[in-house]
Amino acid sequence: MIHDFLIIKDGLPLLFKNFSIAKNIFSESDSLIMVSGFFSALNSFSDSFEDLGTISELKLSNNELKLSFLKDSSIPNLIYIATYDDQSKPVNILRILRKMA
């Protein structure tokens, strides 16, 4: 199940939607801005090294949620992010992100 959906443009949150009742990492506007900047910087870092490729998934150790990333090549500096739980398959989350893009 997708818990959160976030679109980042130029390091800032463009759109955010929460689909879960539980408190999340994006719950406060200050956190949302910091997280958006961090994920944008992380993607920029991985893009600067051709051998590394792009970031597609991330798992944080103190949370059971995973993050899936999709970078839209048609619009520069636009990143789609979804948080999801272990019950969802990453390929299905990526498919949903592609539809949203």
KESE-28058 format. One record per residue: residue number from 1; residue in three letters; chain; x, y, z of N, C-alpha, C, CB in turn. Coordinates in pm, whole numbers, plus 50000, padded with zeros to 5 digits. Glycine has a CB too. Layout:
! KESE-28058
<site n="NUM" res="ALA" chain="A" n_c1="X" n_c2="Y" n_c3="Z" ca_c1="X" ca_c2="Y" ca_c3="Z" c_c1="X" c_c2="Y" c_c3="Z" cb_c1="X" cb_c2="Y" cb_c3="Z"/>
...
This chain:
! KESE-28058
<site n="1" res="MET" chain="A" n_c1="50083" n_c2="49882" n_c3="50000" ca_c1="50000" ca_c2="50000" ca_c3="50000" c_c1="50088" c_c2="50125" c_c3="50000" cb_c1="49905" cb_c2="49999" cb_c3="50121"/>
<site n="2" res="ILE" chain="A" n_c1="50054" n_c2="50219" n_c3="49918" ca_c1="50125" ca_c2="50346" ca_c3="49917" c_c1="50074" c_c2="50430" c_c3="50035" cb_c1="50104" cb_c2="50421" cb_c3="49782"/>
<site n="3" res="HIS" chain="A" n_c1="50168" n_c2="50481" n_c3="50113" ca_c1="50133" ca_c2="50564" ca_c3="50228" c_c1="50141" c_c2="50713" c_c3="50195" cb_c1="50224" cb_c2="50532" cb_c3="50345"/>
<site n="4" res="ASP" chain="A" n_c1="50243" n_c2="50751" n_c3="50118" ca_c1="50262" ca_c2="50892" ca_c3="50082" c_c1="50304" c_c2="50901" c_c3="49936" cb_c1="50368" cb_c2="50959" cb_c3="50174"/>
<site n="5" res="PHE" chain="A" n_c1="50268" n_c2="51011" n_c3="49876" ca_c1="50310" ca_c2="51042" ca_c3="49739" c_c1="50364" c_c2="51184" c_c3="49738" cb_c1="50191" cb_c2="51025" cb_c3="49638"/>
<site n="6" res="LEU" chain="A" n_c1="50480" n_c2="51202" n_c3="49677" ca_c1="50546" ca_c2="51333" ca_c3="49678" c_c1="50607" c_c2="51359" c_c3="49541" cb_c1="50656" cb_c2="51339" cb_c3="49788"/>
<site n="7" res="ILE" chain="A" n_c1="50586" n_c2="51479" n_c3="49491" ca_c1="50653" ca_c2="51524" ca_c3="49369" c_c1="50744" c_c2="51639" c_c3="49408" cb_c1="50549" cb_c2="51568" cb_c3="49257"/>
<site n="8" res="ILE" chain="A" n_c1="50871" n_c2="51628" n_c3="49367" ca_c1="50972" ca_c2="51728" ca_c3="49397" c_c1="51018" c_c2="51792" c_c3="49267" cb_c1="51093" cb_c2="51666" cb_c3="49475"/>
<site n="9" res="LYS" chain="A" n_c1="51027" n_c2="51924" n_c3="49266" ca_c1="51081" ca_c2="51996" ca_c3="49150" c_c1="51184" c_c2="52095" c_c3="49202" cb_c1="50969" cb_c2="52069" cb_c3="49069"/>
<site n="10" res="ASP" chain="A" n_c1="51304" n_c2="52086" n_c3="49148" ca_c1="51414" ca_c2="52174" ca_c3="49188" c_c1="51439" c_c2="52173" c_c3="49338" cb_c1="51385" cb_c2="52315" cb_c3="49142"/>
<site n="11" res="GLY" chain="A" n_c1="51425" n_c2="52058" n_c3="49401" ca_c1="51454" ca_c2="52044" ca_c3="49543" c_c1="51342" c_c2="52085" c_c3="49638" cb_c1="51572" cb_c2="52122" cb_c3="49575"/>
<site n="12" res="LEU" chain="A" n_c1="51230" n_c2="52131" n_c3="49584" ca_c1="51117" ca_c2="52175" ca_c3="49668" c_c1="50995" c_c2="52089" c_c3="49644" cb_c1="51084" cb_c2="52322" cb_c3="49641"/>
<site n="13" res="PRO" chain="A" n_c1="50914" n_c2="52067" n_c3="49747" ca_c1="50792" ca_c2="51987" ca_c3="49728" c_c1="50692" c_c2="52059" c_c3="49639" cb_c1="50727" cb_c2="51955" cb_c3="49864"/>
<site n="14" res="LEU" chain="A" n_c1="50651" n_c2="51992" n_c3="49534" ca_c1="50553" ca_c2="52049" ca_c3="49442" c_c1="50412" c_c2="52000" c_c3="49477" cb_c1="50588" cb_c2="52010" cb_c3="49296"/>
<site n="15" res="LEU" chain="A" n_c1="50403" n_c2="51872" n_c3="49515" ca_c1="50274" ca_c2="51813" ca_c3="49551" c_c1="50299" c_c2="51704" c_c3="49654" cb_c1="50201" cb_c2="51755" cb_c3="49426"/>
<site n="16" res="PHE" chain="A" n_c1="50214" n_c2="51698" n_c3="49756" ca_c1="50224" ca_c2="51594" ca_c3="49857" c_c1="50085" c_c2="51544" c_c3="49891" cb_c1="50296" cb_c2="51647" cb_c3="49984"/>
<site n="17" res="LYS" chain="A" n_c1="50072" n_c2="51411" n_c3="49901" ca_c1="49945" ca_c2="51351" ca_c3="49941" c_c1="49973" c_c2="51234" c_c3="50034" cb_c1="49863" cb_c2="51306" cb_c3="49818"/>
<site n="18" res="ASN" chain="A" n_c1="49906" n_c2="51233" n_c3="50149" ca_c1="49917" ca_c2="51125" ca_c3="50245" c_c1="49793" c_c2="51037" c_c3="50234" cb_c1="49933" cb_c2="51179" cb_c3="50390"/>
<site n="19" res="PHE" chain="A" n_c1="49814" n_c2="50905" n_c3="50227" ca_c1="49704" ca_c2="50809" ca_c3="50215" c_c1="49692" c_c2="50721" c_c3="50339" cb_c1="49723" cb_c2="50722" cb_c3="50093"/>
<site n="20" res="SER" chain="A" n_c1="49764" n_c2="50753" n_c3="50446" ca_c1="49770" ca_c2="50669" ca_c3="50563" c_c1="49730" c_c2="50748" c_c3="50687" cb_c1="49910" cb_c2="50609" cb_c3="50580"/>
<site n="21" res="ILE" chain="A" n_c1="49677" n_c2="50678" n_c3="50784" ca_c1="49638" ca_c2="50740" ca_c3="50911" c_c1="49761" c_c2="50759" c_c3="51000" cb_c1="49532" cb_c2="50654" cb_c3="50983"/>
<site n="22" res="ALA" chain="A" n_c1="49856" n_c2="50668" n_c3="50990" ca_c1="49975" ca_c2="50673" ca_c3="51075" c_c1="50059" c_c2="50796" c_c3="51043" cb_c1="50060" cb_c2="50546" cb_c3="51058"/>
<site n="23" res="LYS" chain="A" n_c1="50129" n_c2="50846" n_c3="51146" ca_c1="50218" ca_c2="50961" ca_c3="51128" c_c1="50332" c_c2="50920" c_c3="51035" cb_c1="50274" cb_c2="51012" cb_c3="51264"/>
<site n="24" res="ASN" chain="A" n_c1="50372" n_c2="51011" n_c3="50950" ca_c1="50474" ca_c2="50980" ca_c3="50852" c_c1="50590" c_c2="51078" c_c3="50860" cb_c1="50416" cb_c2="50980" cb_c3="50712"/>
<site n="25" res="ILE" chain="A" n_c1="50694" n_c2="51054" n_c3="50780" ca_c1="50812" ca_c2="51140" ca_c3="50782" c_c1="50787" c_c2="51273" c_c3="50714" cb_c1="50928" cb_c2="51070" cb_c3="50716"/>
<site n="26" res="PHE" chain="A" n_c1="50678" n_c2="51285" n_c3="50641" ca_c1="50647" ca_c2="51409" ca_c3="50569" c_c1="50537" c_c2="51489" c_c3="50638" cb_c1="50606" cb_c2="51377" cb_c3="50426"/>
<site n="27" res="SER" chain="A" n_c1="50511" n_c2="51462" n_c3="50765" ca_c1="50392" ca_c2="51517" ca_c3="50829" c_c1="50396" c_c2="51668" c_c3="50854" cb_c1="50371" cb_c2="51448" cb_c3="50957"/>
<site n="28" res="GLU" chain="A" n_c1="50512" n_c2="51726" n_c3="50869" ca_c1="50520" ca_c2="51869" ca_c3="50895" c_c1="50583" c_c2="51939" c_c3="50775" cb_c1="50601" cb_c2="51898" cb_c3="51023"/>
<site n="29" res="SER" chain="A" n_c1="50543" n_c2="52064" n_c3="50752" ca_c1="50592" ca_c2="52134" ca_c3="50633" c_c1="50743" c_c2="52154" c_c3="50635" cb_c1="50523" cb_c2="52269" cb_c3="50621"/>
<site n="30" res="ASP" chain="A" n_c1="50802" n_c2="52180" n_c3="50752" ca_c1="50948" ca_c2="52194" ca_c3="50759" c_c1="51016" c_c2="52063" c_c3="50724" cb_c1="50991" cb_c2="52239" cb_c3="50900"/>
<site n="31" res="SER" chain="A" n_c1="50964" n_c2="51952" n_c3="50774" ca_c1="51020" ca_c2="51821" ca_c3="50742" c_c1="51006" c_c2="51792" c_c3="50594" cb_c1="50951" cb_c2="51711" cb_c3="50824"/>
<site n="32" res="LEU" chain="A" n_c1="50895" n_c2="51829" n_c3="50537" ca_c1="50869" ca_c2="51806" ca_c3="50395" c_c1="50971" c_c2="51880" c_c3="50309" cb_c1="50727" cb_c2="51849" cb_c3="50357"/>
<site n="33" res="ILE" chain="A" n_c1="51002" n_c2="52003" n_c3="50345" ca_c1="51101" ca_c2="52081" ca_c3="50270" c_c1="51240" c_c2="52020" c_c3="50285" cb_c1="51101" cb_c2="52227" cb_c3="50317"/>
<site n="34" res="MET" chain="A" n_c1="51278" n_c2="51981" n_c3="50407" ca_c1="51409" ca_c2="51920" ca_c3="50428" c_c1="51422" c_c2="51787" c_c3="50356" cb_c1="51434" cb_c2="51901" cb_c3="50577"/>
<site n="35" res="VAL" chain="A" n_c1="51320" n_c2="51703" n_c3="50365" ca_c1="51322" ca_c2="51573" ca_c3="50298" c_c1="51329" c_c2="51591" c_c3="50146" cb_c1="51198" cb_c2="51491" cb_c3="50337"/>
<site n="36" res="SER" chain="A" n_c1="51255" n_c2="51686" n_c3="50093" ca_c1="51256" ca_c2="51712" ca_c3="49949" c_c1="51395" c_c2="51754" c_c3="49902" cb_c1="51153" cb_c2="51820" cb_c3="49913"/>
<site n="37" res="GLY" chain="A" n_c1="51457" n_c2="51843" n_c3="49976" ca_c1="51592" ca_c2="51887" ca_c3="49943" c_c1="51692" c_c2="51773" c_c3="49950" cb_c1="51635" cb_c2="51998" cb_c3="50035"/>
<site n="38" res="PHE" chain="A" n_c1="51679" n_c2="51689" n_c3="50052" ca_c1="51770" ca_c2="51575" ca_c3="50069" c_c1="51757" c_c2="51477" c_c3="49953" cb_c1="51742" cb_c2="51504" cb_c3="50201"/>
<site n="39" res="PHE" chain="A" n_c1="51632" n_c2="51440" n_c3="49920" ca_c1="51612" ca_c2="51343" ca_c3="49811" c_c1="51654" c_c2="51399" c_c3="49677" cb_c1="51467" cb_c2="51300" cb_c3="49806"/>
<site n="40" res="SER" chain="A" n_c1="51633" n_c2="51527" n_c3="49657" ca_c1="51677" ca_c2="51592" ca_c3="49534" c_c1="51829" c_c2="51591" c_c3="49524" cb_c1="51625" cb_c2="51736" cb_c3="49527"/>
<site n="41" res="ALA" chain="A" n_c1="51897" n_c2="51622" n_c3="49634" ca_c1="52043" ca_c2="51621" ca_c3="49635" c_c1="52097" c_c2="51480" c_c3="49615" cb_c1="52096" cb_c2="51679" cb_c3="49768"/>
<site n="42" res="LEU" chain="A" n_c1="52033" n_c2="51383" n_c3="49676" ca_c1="52073" ca_c2="51243" ca_c3="49660" c_c1="52062" c_c2="51199" c_c3="49514" cb_c1="51988" cb_c2="51152" cb_c3="49750"/>
<site n="43" res="ASN" chain="A" n_c1="51953" n_c2="51237" n_c3="49450" ca_c1="51936" ca_c2="51204" ca_c3="49308" c_c1="52037" c_c2="51276" c_c3="49220" cb_c1="51795" cb_c2="51239" cb_c3="49262"/>
<site n="44" res="SER" chain="A" n_c1="52065" n_c2="51402" n_c3="49251" ca_c1="52165" ca_c2="51477" ca_c3="49174" c_c1="52303" c_c2="51415" c_c3="49189" cb_c1="52168" cb_c2="51624" cb_c3="49220"/>
<site n="45" res="PHE" chain="A" n_c1="52334" n_c2="51370" n_c3="49310" ca_c1="52462" ca_c2="51305" ca_c3="49334" c_c1="52476" c_c2="51178" c_c3="49250" cb_c1="52478" cb_c2="51272" cb_c3="49483"/>
<site n="46" res="SER" chain="A" n_c1="52373" n_c2="51095" n_c3="49250" ca_c1="52380" ca_c2="50970" ca_c3="49174" c_c1="52384" c_c2="50996" c_c3="49024" cb_c1="52262" cb_c2="50880" cb_c3="49208"/>
<site n="47" res="ASP" chain="A" n_c1="52321" n_c2="51104" n_c3="48978" ca_c1="52324" ca_c2="51138" ca_c3="48836" c_c1="52462" c_c2="51184" c_c3="48791" cb_c1="52222" cb_c2="51246" cb_c3="48806"/>
<site n="48" res="SER" chain="A" n_c1="52540" n_c2="51239" n_c3="48882" ca_c1="52671" ca_c2="51291" ca_c3="48844" c_c1="52773" c_c2="51180" c_c3="48817" cb_c1="52723" cb_c2="51383" cb_c3="48953"/>
<site n="49" res="PHE" chain="A" n_c1="52742" n_c2="51058" n_c3="48856" ca_c1="52828" ca_c2="50943" ca_c3="48829" c_c1="52754" c_c2="50847" c_c3="48738" cb_c1="52871" cb_c2="50873" cb_c3="48961"/>
<site n="50" res="GLU" chain="A" n_c1="52796" n_c2="50839" n_c3="48614" ca_c1="52727" ca_c2="50755" ca_c3="48516" c_c1="52724" c_c2="50609" c_c3="48556" cb_c1="52792" cb_c2="50769" cb_c3="48381"/>
<site n="51" res="ASP" chain="A" n_c1="52831" n_c2="50560" n_c3="48620" ca_c1="52838" ca_c2="50419" ca_c3="48657" c_c1="52742" c_c2="50381" c_c3="48770" cb_c1="52978" cb_c2="50385" cb_c3="48698"/>
<site n="52" res="LEU" chain="A" n_c1="52700" n_c2="50478" n_c3="48852" ca_c1="52611" ca_c2="50448" ca_c3="48963" c_c1="52467" c_c2="50428" c_c3="48919" cb_c1="52618" cb_c2="50558" cb_c3="49065"/>
<site n="53" res="GLY" chain="A" n_c1="52422" n_c2="50501" n_c3="48818" ca_c1="52283" ca_c2="50496" ca_c3="48777" c_c1="52198" c_c2="50584" c_c3="48867" cb_c1="52232" cb_c2="50353" cb_c3="48779"/>
<site n="54" res="THR" chain="A" n_c1="52068" n_c2="50568" n_c3="48855" ca_c1="51977" ca_c2="50650" ca_c3="48935" c_c1="51928" c_c2="50571" c_c3="49057" cb_c1="51857" cb_c2="50698" cb_c3="48850"/>
<site n="55" res="ILE" chain="A" n_c1="51878" n_c2="50643" n_c3="49154" ca_c1="51822" ca_c2="50581" ca_c3="49274" c_c1="51681" c_c2="50536" c_c3="49242" cb_c1="51825" cb_c2="50679" cb_c3="49397"/>
<site n="56" res="SER" chain="A" n_c1="51650" n_c2="50411" n_c3="49273" ca_c1="51515" ca_c2="50362" ca_c3="49248" c_c1="51441" c_c2="50328" c_c3="49377" cb_c1="51520" cb_c2="50240" cb_c3="49158"/>
<site n="57" res="GLU" chain="A" n_c1="51515" n_c2="50285" n_c3="49482" ca_c1="51452" ca_c2="50251" ca_c3="49609" c_c1="51542" c_c2="50291" c_c3="49725" cb_c1="51422" cb_c2="50100" cb_c3="49615"/>
<site n="58" res="LEU" chain="A" n_c1="51478" n_c2="50311" n_c3="49839" ca_c1="51551" ca_c2="50345" ca_c3="49961" c_c1="51473" c_c2="50288" c_c3="50079" cb_c1="51570" cb_c2="50500" cb_c3="49975"/>
<site n="59" res="LYS" chain="A" n_c1="51545" n_c2="50231" n_c3="50176" ca_c1="51484" ca_c2="50179" ca_c3="50298" c_c1="51556" c_c2="50241" c_c3="50415" cb_c1="51490" cb_c2="50024" cb_c3="50304"/>
<site n="60" res="LEU" chain="A" n_c1="51483" n_c2="50300" n_c3="50506" ca_c1="51539" ca_c2="50358" ca_c3="50627" c_c1="51530" c_c2="50255" c_c3="50740" cb_c1="51467" cb_c2="50490" cb_c3="50665"/>
<site n="61" res="SER" chain="A" n_c1="51631" n_c2="50250" n_c3="50825" ca_c1="51641" ca_c2="50142" ca_c3="50924" c_c1="51540" c_c2="50151" c_c3="51038" cb_c1="51777" cb_c2="50141" cb_c3="50981"/>
<site n="62" res="ASN" chain="A" n_c1="51496" n_c2="50269" n_c3="51077" ca_c1="51404" ca_c2="50282" ca_c3="51190" c_c1="51257" c_c2="50285" c_c3="51150" cb_c1="51436" cb_c2="50406" cb_c3="51267"/>
<site n="63" res="ASN" chain="A" n_c1="51228" n_c2="50247" n_c3="51028" ca_c1="51092" ca_c2="50253" ca_c3="50979" c_c1="51071" c_c2="50137" c_c3="50884" cb_c1="51063" cb_c2="50388" cb_c3="50909"/>
<site n="64" res="GLU" chain="A" n_c1="50953" n_c2="50078" n_c3="50885" ca_c1="50927" ca_c2="49966" ca_c3="50795" c_c1="50887" c_c2="50012" c_c3="50654" cb_c1="50818" cb_c2="49878" cb_c3="50853"/>
<site n="65" res="LEU" chain="A" n_c1="50877" n_c2="50143" n_c3="50635" ca_c1="50842" ca_c2="50194" ca_c3="50503" c_c1="50962" c_c2="50198" c_c3="50411" cb_c1="50781" cb_c2="50332" cb_c3="50516"/>
<site n="66" res="LYS" chain="A" n_c1="50936" n_c2="50176" n_c3="50284" ca_c1="51036" ca_c2="50189" ca_c3="50180" c_c1="50997" c_c2="50306" c_c3="50091" cb_c1="51051" cb_c2="50057" cb_c3="50097"/>
<site n="67" res="LEU" chain="A" n_c1="51094" n_c2="50360" n_c3="50021" ca_c1="51069" ca_c2="50471" ca_c3="49929" c_c1="51105" c_c2="50428" c_c3="49789" cb_c1="51148" cb_c2="50598" cb_c3="49970"/>
<site n="68" res="SER" chain="A" n_c1="51019" n_c2="50459" n_c3="49695" ca_c1="51044" ca_c2="50431" ca_c3="49555" c_c1="51054" c_c2="50563" c_c3="49481" cb_c1="50934" cb_c2="50341" cb_c3="49495"/>
<site n="69" res="PHE" chain="A" n_c1="51154" n_c2="50575" n_c3="49393" ca_c1="51181" ca_c2="50699" ca_c3="49320" c_c1="51159" c_c2="50679" c_c3="49171" cb_c1="51325" cb_c2="50746" cb_c3="49346"/>
<site n="70" res="LEU" chain="A" n_c1="51108" n_c2="50781" n_c3="49106" ca_c1="51099" ca_c2="50784" ca_c3="48960" c_c1="51136" c_c2="50924" c_c3="48915" cb_c1="50956" cb_c2="50744" cb_c3="48910"/>
<site n="71" res="LYS" chain="A" n_c1="51232" n_c2="50931" n_c3="48827" ca_c1="51274" ca_c2="51061" ca_c3="48773" c_c1="51215" c_c2="51074" c_c3="48634" cb_c1="51431" cb_c2="51074" cb_c3="48770"/>
<site n="72" res="ASP" chain="A" n_c1="51146" n_c2="51185" n_c3="48610" ca_c1="51083" ca_c2="51210" ca_c3="48480" c_c1="51185" c_c2="51274" c_c3="48387" cb_c1="50957" cb_c2="51301" cb_c3="48495"/>
<site n="73" res="SER" chain="A" n_c1="51225" n_c2="51200" n_c3="48284" ca_c1="51328" ca_c2="51251" ca_c3="48194" c_c1="51276" c_c2="51362" c_c3="48103" cb_c1="51382" cb_c2="51138" cb_c3="48109"/>
<site n="74" res="SER" chain="A" n_c1="51144" n_c2="51372" n_c3="48084" ca_c1="51090" ca_c2="51477" ca_c3="47997" c_c1="51086" c_c2="51613" c_c3="48065" cb_c1="50950" cb_c2="51439" cb_c3="47953"/>
<site n="75" res="ILE" chain="A" n_c1="51087" n_c2="51615" n_c3="48198" ca_c1="51087" ca_c2="51741" ca_c3="48273" c_c1="51208" c_c2="51739" c_c3="48366" cb_c1="50953" cb_c2="51761" cb_c3="48354"/>
<site n="76" res="PRO" chain="A" n_c1="51306" n_c2="51827" n_c3="48342" ca_c1="51426" ca_c2="51827" ca_c3="48427" c_c1="51393" c_c2="51859" c_c3="48573" cb_c1="51527" cb_c2="51928" cb_c3="48373"/>
<site n="77" res="ASN" chain="A" n_c1="51470" n_c2="51795" n_c3="48662" ca_c1="51461" ca_c2="51820" ca_c3="48806" c_c1="51325" c_c2="51786" c_c3="48867" cb_c1="51493" cb_c2="51963" cb_c3="48833"/>
<site n="78" res="LEU" chain="A" n_c1="51253" n_c2="51692" n_c3="48808" ca_c1="51125" ca_c2="51648" ca_c3="48863" c_c1="51139" c_c2="51504" c_c3="48911" cb_c1="51010" cb_c2="51660" cb_c3="48757"/>
<site n="79" res="ILE" chain="A" n_c1="51105" n_c2="51480" n_c3="49037" ca_c1="51119" ca_c2="51347" ca_c3="49097" c_c1="50986" c_c2="51307" c_c3="49162" cb_c1="51234" cb_c2="51344" cb_c3="49202"/>
<site n="80" res="TYR" chain="A" n_c1="50942" n_c2="51186" n_c3="49135" ca_c1="50822" ca_c2="51129" ca_c3="49196" c_c1="50868" c_c2="51030" c_c3="49304" cb_c1="50729" cb_c2="51059" cb_c3="49089"/>
<site n="81" res="ILE" chain="A" n_c1="50811" n_c2="51040" n_c3="49423" ca_c1="50847" ca_c2="50952" ca_c3="49533" c_c1="50720" c_c2="50897" c_c3="49597" cb_c1="50933" cb_c2="51027" cb_c3="49638"/>
<site n="82" res="ALA" chain="A" n_c1="50723" n_c2="50767" n_c3="49628" ca_c1="50613" ca_c2="50704" ca_c3="49701" c_c1="50671" c_c2="50626" c_c3="49817" cb_c1="50529" cb_c2="50611" cb_c3="49608"/>
<site n="83" res="THR" chain="A" n_c1="50610" n_c2="50637" n_c3="49934" ca_c1="50646" ca_c2="50551" ca_c3="50046" c_c1="50545" c_c2="50437" c_c3="50047" cb_c1="50649" cb_c2="50629" cb_c3="50183"/>
<site n="84" res="TYR" chain="A" n_c1="50595" n_c2="50317" n_c3="50078" ca_c1="50508" ca_c2="50200" ca_c3="50078" c_c1="50558" c_c2="50098" c_c3="50179" cb_c1="50500" cb_c2="50136" cb_c3="49937"/>
<site n="85" res="ASP" chain="A" n_c1="50473" n_c2="50001" n_c3="50211" ca_c1="50508" ca_c2="49901" ca_c3="50311" c_c1="50554" c_c2="49771" c_c3="50246" cb_c1="50388" cb_c2="49874" cb_c3="50402"/>
<site n="86" res="ASP" chain="A" n_c1="50591" n_c2="49674" n_c3="50330" ca_c1="50644" ca_c2="49546" ca_c3="50281" c_c1="50541" c_c2="49462" c_c3="50207" cb_c1="50699" cb_c2="49468" cb_c3="50397"/>
<site n="87" res="GLN" chain="A" n_c1="50414" n_c2="49492" n_c3="50223" ca_c1="50310" ca_c2="49414" ca_c3="50157" c_c1="50302" c_c2="49444" c_c3="50007" cb_c1="50176" cb_c2="49441" cb_c3="50222"/>
<site n="88" res="SER" chain="A" n_c1="50360" n_c2="49553" n_c3="49964" ca_c1="50355" ca_c2="49593" ca_c3="49823" c_c1="50483" c_c2="49551" c_c3="49752" cb_c1="50334" cb_c2="49745" cb_c3="49810"/>
<site n="89" res="LYS" chain="A" n_c1="50468" n_c2="49518" n_c3="49625" ca_c1="50585" ca_c2="49483" ca_c3="49545" c_c1="50641" c_c2="49610" c_c3="49481" cb_c1="50548" cb_c2="49378" cb_c3="49436"/>
<site n="90" res="PRO" chain="A" n_c1="50773" n_c2="49625" n_c3="49485" ca_c1="50834" ca_c2="49745" ca_c3="49427" c_c1="50797" c_c2="49769" c_c3="49281" cb_c1="50984" cb_c2="49736" cb_c3="49440"/>
<site n="91" res="VAL" chain="A" n_c1="50784" n_c2="49663" n_c3="49203" ca_c1="50750" ca_c2="49678" ca_c3="49062" c_c1="50610" c_c2="49738" c_c3="49045" cb_c1="50759" cb_c2="49542" cb_c3="48990"/>
<site n="92" res="ASN" chain="A" n_c1="50518" n_c2="49704" n_c3="49134" ca_c1="50383" ca_c2="49761" ca_c3="49127" c_c1="50383" c_c2="49908" c_c3="49166" cb_c1="50288" cb_c2="49683" cb_c3="49218"/>
<site n="93" res="ILE" chain="A" n_c1="50464" n_c2="49944" n_c3="49264" ca_c1="50475" ca_c2="50084" ca_c3="49306" c_c1="50534" c_c2="50167" c_c3="49192" cb_c1="50562" cb_c2="50097" cb_c3="49433"/>
<site n="94" res="LEU" chain="A" n_c1="50637" n_c2="50114" n_c3="49127" ca_c1="50698" ca_c2="50184" ca_c3="49015" c_c1="50599" c_c2="50201" c_c3="48900" cb_c1="50822" cb_c2="50109" cb_c3="48966"/>
<site n="95" res="ARG" chain="A" n_c1="50517" n_c2="50105" n_c3="48878" ca_c1="50413" ca_c2="50113" ca_c3="48773" c_c1="50315" c_c2="50226" c_c3="48806" cb_c1="50337" cb_c2="49977" cb_c3="48760"/>
<site n="96" res="ILE" chain="A" n_c1="50277" n_c2="50237" n_c3="48933" ca_c1="50186" ca_c2="50345" ca_c3="48974" c_c1="50254" c_c2="50481" c_c3="48957" cb_c1="50140" cb_c2="50326" cb_c3="49122"/>
<site n="97" res="LEU" chain="A" n_c1="50382" n_c2="50490" n_c3="48995" ca_c1="50454" ca_c2="50616" ca_c3="48978" c_c1="50461" c_c2="50656" c_c3="48830" cb_c1="50596" cb_c2="50603" cb_c3="49035"/>
<site n="98" res="ARG" chain="A" n_c1="50481" n_c2="50559" n_c3="48742" ca_c1="50485" ca_c2="50589" ca_c3="48599" c_c1="50350" c_c2="50641" c_c3="48549" cb_c1="50525" cb_c2="50463" cb_c3="48519"/>
<site n="99" res="LYS" chain="A" n_c1="50242" n_c2="50584" n_c3="48599" ca_c1="50109" ca_c2="50632" ca_c3="48561" c_c1="50087" c_c2="50774" c_c3="48612" cb_c1="50000" cb_c2="50539" cb_c3="48616"/>
<site n="100" res="MET" chain="A" n_c1="50132" n_c2="50801" n_c3="48733" ca_c1="50118" ca_c2="50936" ca_c3="48788" c_c1="50199" c_c2="51038" c_c3="48708" cb_c1="50161" cb_c2="50939" cb_c3="48934"/>
<site n="101" res="ALA" chain="A" n_c1="50317" n_c2="50996" n_c3="48662" ca_c1="50403" ca_c2="51085" ca_c3="48584" c_c1="50335" c_c2="51118" c_c3="48452" cb_c1="50541" cb_c2="51020" cb_c3="48560"/>
